[in-house]
Amino acid sequence: MINMSRGEVALVLGTTTYTLIPSYANLVAAEQSVGPLFAVIDAASDGRLSLQSLVTVLWCCVEPKSATLFQDVFCEACMKAGLAQLTPVFRAVMQQALGGV
C-alpha cells in the first residue's frame, strides 16, 4: 500500500505495482550508482538524462526488495512501460528528494 504522506510513489509496470521510497538510504544508493543527484536532476532538466540513470534511480528506490525481484527483470519491465510512463514517476521521486516529506 502506497503511503503518499511518507513520500512513497507508485510505479505500475504491467500488472505489478512497485512502491518507490525515496529514503536517505535509497537515495545514497542511487548516488553511488549514478553520481550526485543534483547532477542527475540537472541532466533531466536539460534533456540529457540517460535511460540508465532514470531506471537505476527508480530501482534503488524500490521497496521492499525480495529474493524474487531481480534488477534485470525490473529494467526490462521499465522498457516495456516506456519513457512516457516512467518520467512522471521519476519526477515525483526527485521532487520528494528535493522537497522532503
N, C-alpha and C positions, 0 to 999 in steps of 0.2 A: 504494500500500500504506500503510495507516494504521499509524503508529508511536506507540502509546499511551504508551510510556515517554518520548516527547518532548512529550507533551501534546496530540497530534493527536486529533481527534474525527471520526468518520464521520457523514455525513448522506446517507441514501439517499432520493432523490427519483425515483420511478418506477424505471427501470432503470439510473439513474446513481448512482454513489457519489461524493460530493464529500468531499475532505479539508479539514477546517477546522483551521487552525493559529492558535491564539491567541498569536501572536508580539507583541513590542513594537510593531513597525511596523503590524501589522494592528489591534491594539487602539487605537493612536493614530489610525489612520484611522477606526475606529468612533467614537471620541470626537469627532472632527472632524465626523462626520455626525449623531450623536445626542446629543452632550453628554457630560458626565462619566459614566464607567461606574458609579461609586458611586451616582449618581442613577438610572441605569437599573436597577441591582440593587435599589435601594430601591423603585423603582416596581414591579418584578416581585414583590418580597416582599409589597407591599400590594395586588397585583392590579390595578395601574394601568399595566402595561406595554403600550405600543401595539404593534400588529402591525407598523407601520413600523419601530419601534426594534428589535424582535426580528429581523425579516428583514434589516435593514440590518447589524446586528452579525454575523449569520451570513454575509452576503455579504462583508463586509470581511475575514472570516477564511478565505474560500475560497482555496485554493492548489492548483495553480498556476492563475492566470487565463490564459485563452488568447484568441486572436483570434475564436474561435467561441463563447465563453461571454459572454452578454450579461446584464446585471443584470435587465432586464425579464423575460427568459425564466426566469432563476433565481427571481425573485419569483413568477411565475405557477406554477412547479413547486412552490414552497413552499405556495402557496394550495391547490393540488390535493392536497398531502400532508396539510394540515390542522394546526391548532394542537396537537392531541394528539401528533402525531409530531415537531413542531418544538420543543416546550417542553423535553423531556428533553435534546435536543442543545444548546439554548441554555443550559440549566443546566450541562451539562458544560463548555461553553466558559467560562462565568463562574466555575465552580469552578477551572478552570485559571488564569484571570486572577487570582483572589484568592489561591489557594494556591501557585501556581507549579508547576514540574515537578520 
